Amino acid sequence: MSGAVTLEALNAAAPAEFVATLAGIFEHSPWVAEGAAGARPFASRATLLDAMVAVVLAAPRPQKLGLIRAHPDLAGRLAAGDALTVSSTAEQASAGLDQCSPEELARFQALNEAYKAKFGFPFVMAVKGRGRREILAAFERRLANDESAEFDAALAEIAEIARLRLTGLVEG
């Protein structure tokens, strides 16, 4: 399936097609769609999202950590080298992260490095529709969190990213 799909089509799809269609909803983690496939049929996009988030929350911590680590740095080197997924590229561009001044870019890079050094995973935030100042402020605020709180915050942000991606992919 390509482009926007209906919930009905997803519910009727073969498991491999279901997974292929939803594989990008959770960054580089098709295991989430695989885990949710057996919960079909879904009555709404919200119940589909709930099932996918439940798969993430039921996963062992190392698998959750892998999901968090699958996300790119914001305004990082992958973006500069055009190595982001199509979804990540669009989301970062919607926040103007592709138009950072040299000073903003240096600030993002410094915060990315400080965050990863402290927590061992990248800063994750649903940036679609947010501005660079708001993102930088959240970055600085969240650096004060402890690892447990930030792990949970990253998973909550990933669920929001998934919600936004599903809204763009699944009709209804």
C-alpha positions in Angstrom: 0.0 0.0 0.0 1.3 3.4 -0.8 0.0 6.9 0.0 -2.8 7.3 2.4 -4.6 4.1 3.3 -8.0 3.3 4.8 -8.3 1.6 8.1 -10.5 -1.0 6.3 -7.7 -1.8 3.9 -5.2 -2.2 6.8 -7.6 -4.5 8.7 -8.0 -6.7 5.6 -4.3 -6.6 4.6 -2.0 -9.7 4.8 0.2 -9.4 7.8 3.3 -8.6 5.7 1.5 -5.8 3.9 0.1 -4.5 7.2 3.7 -4.4 8.6 5.2 -2.9 5.5 2.6 -0.1 5.4 3.1 0.8 9.1 6.8 0.0 9.4 7.8 3.7 9.4 5.3 4.8 12.1 7.9 3.9 14.8 11.3 5.0 13.6 13.2 2.0 12.1 11.2 -0.4 14.3 8.8 -2.6 12.2 8.6 -4.9 15.3 5.9 -2.5 16.6 3.6 -3.0 13.6 4.4 -6.8 13.7 3.3 -6.9 17.3 0.1 -5.0 16.7 -1.0 -7.0 13.5 -2.7 -9.7 15.5 -4.9 -7.2 17.3 -6.9 -6.5 14.2 -9.5 -5.4 13.3 -9.1 -1.9 14.6 -12.3 0.3 15.0 -10.4 3.5 14.6 -7.0 5.1 14.0 -6.9 5.7 17.8 -7.3 2.1 18.6 -4.6 1.2 16.1 -2.3 3.7 17.8 -3.2 2.3 21.3 -2.4 -1.2 20.1 1.0 -0.1 18.7 1.8 1.9 21.9 0.9 -1.1 24.0 3.4 -3.2 22.0 6.1 -0.7 22.8 5.2 -0.5 26.5 5.1 -4.3 26.8 8.6 -4.6 25.2 11.6 -5.3 27.4 13.6 -2.3 28.3 16.5 -3.1 25.9 14.0 -3.1 23.0 12.5 0.2 24.2 16.0 1.6 24.4 16.7 0.5 20.8 13.5 2.3 19.7 14.6 5.5 21.4 18.1 5.2 19.9 16.6 4.7 16.4 15.6 8.4 16.4 18.0 10.9 14.9 19.5 13.9 16.6 17.5 17.0 16.0 19.3 19.3 13.5 22.2 16.8 13.7 24.7 15.3 11.3 22.2 12.9 9.7 20.1 15.8 8.7 23.1 17.6 7.2 24.0 14.5 5.3 20.4 13.8 4.0 20.4 10.5 6.0 17.1 10.9 7.8 14.0 9.0 7.0 11.5 10.8 4.8 9.2 11.3 7.9 12.0 12.6 10.1 13.1 15.0 7.3 9.6 16.4 6.9 9.1 16.7 10.7 12.4 18.5 11.3 11.7 20.8 8.3 8.2 21.7 9.6 10.0 23.0 12.8 12.5 24.9 10.7 15.4 22.8 11.8 16.7 22.7 8.3 17.1 26.5 8.5 19.1 26.9 11.6 21.5 29.8 11.9 25.1 28.7 12.5 24.6 29.7 16.2 21.4 27.7 16.5 23.0 24.7 14.8 26.0 24.9 17.2 23.5 25.0 20.2 21.6 22.0 18.9 24.8 20.1 18.4 26.1 20.9 21.9 22.7 20.0 23.5 22.6 16.7 21.5 26.0 15.8 22.8 25.3 16.8 26.4 22.0 14.9 26.3 23.4 11.7 24.9 26.4 11.9 27.3 24.0 12.1 30.3 21.3 9.7 29.2 22.8 7.4 26.6 20.2 8.0 24.0 19.1 10.9 21.7 16.7 13.6 22.7 13.3 12.8 21.2 10.6 15.3 20.7 7.6 15.5 18.4 8.7 18.6 16.6 6.1 18.8 13.9 4.6 22.3 14.0 6.9 23.6 16.8 9.5 26.3 16.5 13.3 26.2 17.1 13.1 28.3 20.2 10.5 26.1 21.8 12.5 23.0 20.9 15.7 24.4 22.4 13.9 25.4 25.6 12.5 21.9 26.0 15.9 20.5 25.3 17.4 22.6 28.1 14.6 21.9 30.5 14.7 18.1 29.9 18.4 18.0 30.5 17.7 18.6 34.2 15.6 15.3 34.4 16.9 12.1 35.7 17.4 9.1 33.4 14.1 7.3 34.4 12.0 10.4 33.8 13.7 11.1 30.5 13.3 7.5 29.3 9.6 7.8 30.0 9.5 11.3 28.3 11.2 9.9 25.2 8.6 7.1 24.9 5.8 9.5 25.4 7.2 11.7 22.6 7.6 8.7 20.4 3.9 7.9 20.9 3.1 11.4 19.8 5.3 11.2 16.8 3.5 7.9 15.9 0.1 9.6 16.3 1.1 12.4 14.0 2.5 9.9 11.4 -0.6 7.7 11.6 -2.8 10.8 11.0 -0.9 11.5 7.8 -1.0 7.9 6.6 -4.3 6.3 7.7 -7.6 7.9 6.6 -10.3 8.2 9.2 
